[in-house]
Amino acid sequence: MGQKSKYYVVWNGRRPGIYTSWEACKAQVHGATGARYKAFRTREEAAAAYAAAPPVLRKATTKRTSAKSATGLPPNPPANRHDTVLPLPAEVKARAIAVDAACSGNPGPMEYRGVCLTTGQELFHYGPVYGTNNIGEFLAIVHGLALIRQQGLTDVTLYSDSHNALLWVRSKKCKTKLARTSRTEALYQLIGRAEQWLHDNPYDTPLVKWETERWGEIPADFGRK
């Protein structure tokens, strides 16, 4: 008899979703910070589990050493804060996602990610792909908004340190000057999907500018400055 098929759910990884082989699943979770995945016997079980994905914004864990290894940030919040494992300023909400992008050259290899401010966990990561920092910041905000909607989360704030990207998201248009070529076509298709998502999905998530001069680097920062 042939080997029975399995279906692999990736809740947290490079690209969350349902995969039909261990090799495809492994590519999404191997080496990914905070990866969460599980195998199921049937597609129906996998789909149900993925739809009921565990909330990404949970109460702060007492295992604070894991926060340091996940983000590189010191796990020492102020004594008067018990809602986060990160040292957040008093005016920053912990029930929030912080997003950031990094680009080696501009344009150049670009990547972006989102971090949960309650736990310090990396929630998503994309790239590197050829692009610009502003495009990455724009896509990171939309990715965060889509994740919040997918998970059915409420009372969540989204922080970005990019003034331009916040304006682009609010106008529902990525106003990049990057040339559309064969090299950037895949990225432009991703931009198009992000813009369409903004047109199709009203949201009430507060989008807040991260004030770097007052608060230090945003927790999703890649640390390459």
C-alpha angles and dihedrals in degrees: 000000000000122000114273116249121246131201120217122209117204110195096169121021141093091303116009115216145093119301130191099210136045090232092059091045093048091054089060099045109027107109093355114136113245094003115179122187143142139188123239132191098228137033089236092058091046093049092049092049093048092049089051092047115169112262113264093209104065133153116287114276122230090227093088095165088073090060091057094050092047099050109011089238122131110259095223113110118182114280091247093058120080099159098079143034090218127084095248124172115254094252094052116094116233094204089076148096122237118202133192142164135212130201129189098217121347105281099021141098104341132187136170139194146181127226130197109234092205096059107011088238120150104237100186141358130189131186159316096231131147108273145095134287093245091053090051092050091050094048091046092057093048091046089052092049091049091050092050090051094044092051093045091234121170135197092024124145124208119212127199129169092209116099092187095050092050090052091048092051092049090050090044090230132106100219097195124153093207109131117250105234138145087274094056100032095101090050091049090053089053090050089051091053091049092051091048090050090055091051093048101041122057110202136190098196109131111243108208130187110237106231101220096181091056102032105029125236117346111258091243091059115130092219097233101126 
